């Protein structure tokens, strides 16, 4: 991450913009370099200042903004279709107002700036359901039609390790799916309605069963890009 992480705040509510500017601008390592009230301003300001992260509420300008900067959705919208469309269009994270603390917001902006995905509970739950749908499709449980194809499915999603061979339980597979999306232990705990300690226990067992020592190695094994011993 750069020494100073620059942020563009996009929201049609000036009070929200002022609050985010005050919050992030007062943190070491952050600088709010511009604001925008609508899509046109957002694109113009992104081209002008080239921020590391754009905080955005709205989908219309998202594809163009995501080609220029990393975008973190910060919105009240919690409909599954909206979350899925935001991820299709290039969002690097999705936070729903009321589901995060101030510190979690700051951490999420930093993580997205470093290329790590961040989601609050609503978006995590939607992502988890889609991951389950992807796994069902990959194992022949559900034909991949246009109607039921998971929103992020790609050819690589068909290359999944066989669960009996990996030896993971259903819950461990669920946790591993969430690890592969970039969620941290706290987010996984919220998505699965378990404690962080339980998440750590699951991860330790997953690492042992996949013969890995790090999250990156586990993800590579889980996605079929690394041969298991």
N, C-alpha and C positions, 0 to 999 in steps of 0.2 A: 504494500500500500504506500502511496506517496506520503511524504512528511506531512503535508497539509491536504486534507480531503475536501474538495470543493463540492458544494451542493446547490442545486437549483430547486426552488420550492414552487410547485404548480398547484394552485387551488383557487376557485372562484370566490372564496370567502377571505376577505382581507384580514379578518381576525385570526383565522387559521394560519395564514401566511406569516403574520406578525409573531404568533406564538412559536411557530417552528423556527423562524429566524432567531428569536431570542433564545430558544432552547439550544439549538445546535451552534449558533454563533458564539455562545458563551462557553463552549467546550473546547479544551485544548485539542488541536489537531483537526478541527472542523472550521470551515468558513462558508457561510451562505453567500454566494457570489451574485445571485440574481433571484428575482421572483417573476411569476407569470400568472395572469388571471384566466387565461384561456389557451386553447391549443395553438393558435397562431402566435401568440406571445411566447409560448413554451418553445416552439420550434425556433423562432427567431433568437431567443436568448440562449438556447442550447448551441446554436451555430456560432453565436457571438462569444460566449465565455467557455464553451466546452467543459462543462462540469464533470466531475467523476461520477456523481450520482444525481439523478433526477427523482424527486419525490412527486408522485403524480396521482391525481384522482380523475380517472377518465380513460377511455379506451381508444378514442379516435386517433389521437396523435401518437399512440404508443409504438406502432411499428417503425415510424420514422425516428422517434426519439431513441428507441432501442438500438438503432444502427449507429447512433452518435455517442451515446453514454449508457451507463448501466441505470436501469430504471427500477425503483422500488415503489410499488403501488401502496398508497396510504389512503384508505377509503372507508366509507360506511357500507359499501356494497358487499353482501355476503351470499348472493345467489350463486349456486354452482356454475351456471352458465357464464356468469361474469368472471369468476375466478379462472375457469378453464380458458376462456377467451383471452384473458390477460396473459396467461402463460403461453398460449399459442402465439401471441403477438410479441413476445420477447421480454416480458417482465422478469426481473431477477429475484423478485420476492413479492409477497402479498401480505400486508398488515391491515387488519380490520380494527377501526377505532373501537375502544372499549375492551380490547383483548390483549393489551400490552401496557407495560409500565414505561415511565420515562427512560429508565436505564435500558430496557429492552429495545426501545425505539433507537436509542443512540447506538446500541450494539448492532442492531439490524442494519442501520445505515452504514456502519463500518464494515460489516460482513459483506454486504452487497457491493460496496466499493472495492473489496478484495476479491470479488467473484464468487462468493458463497451465497447460496440461496437462503432466504429466511421467510418463514410463514408463521402466522398466528394460528390458533386452534381451528378456526373455521376452514381456512385454506388447507391446512394440514389434513383435516378429515376428508375434504373433497379429493385431495391428491391421493390419499390412501385408498379411497374407493376406486379411483381410476387405476391405481397400481394393481389392485386385486383383479380388476377387469382385464388388465393386460396379461396378468399371469394366467387367468382362466383361458383367455384366447390362445396364449402360447402353448398351453397343454391340451388344446382341442376341446375344451369344455364349451366354448361359445364361438361360433363362426364369426370371423371378422368382417361383418357387413358394415356398410356406411352408417347404419343406424346405431350400432352398438360398439363401433371401434373406439377405444379409449382415445382421449383428445391428444395425448402426446405420443401415441404409438409410432414407432419407426421400425425399419427392418431389423435393427439391432435388438429391439425389444423381444423379437422372436427367439433370440439366443439366450435361453435361461437355463441354469443348472437344474437337474432333476432333484426335487426335494428329498426323496428317499436316499439318493446318493449323497447329498450334502449332509443329511442327518439332522437338519433343523426342524424344530417343532413348528407348529402353525404360528405361534406367537413370536418365535425367533425369526421366522420368515417375514412376518409383519414388521418387526423392528428393523430387519435388514433392508427391507424395501424403503423404509423411511430414512435409514442411514444413506442409502443410495441417492436420495433426493437432496441431501445436504443438510438435513435437520440436525440440530444439536440435541443433547440428552434431555434438556428441559422441554423442548418442543415435542420430542418423541413421547415423553411422559404425558404431556397434555393430550396428544393425539390418541394415545392408547389408554388413557385414564389409569395410569399406574404411576408409581413414585420414580424419582430419578435413580434411587438406589436399585430398584428392580430393573430399570433400563440398563444400568451398568452391569448387573449380573447377567442379563441376557446377552449383552455385548461380549462379555468375557467368554461365555459359552459359544457364541457365534465364532469368535476368533479361533477358539480351540478346534471347533468342528471344521472350519474352513482352512485351518492350518495357516493362519495369518496373524500378524502382529499389529497392524494399523488399519484404520478405516479405509484408506486408499486401497490397500491390498485386498481387504474384504470386498469392497465394491467391485474391484477388478475381477475377483473370483466369481462373485454373484452374477455379474453381467456376462460371464463366459469369456472374458478377455485374458484370463490367466489360467494356466493348466494347474489343476490341483495335484498334489503329490499322490 
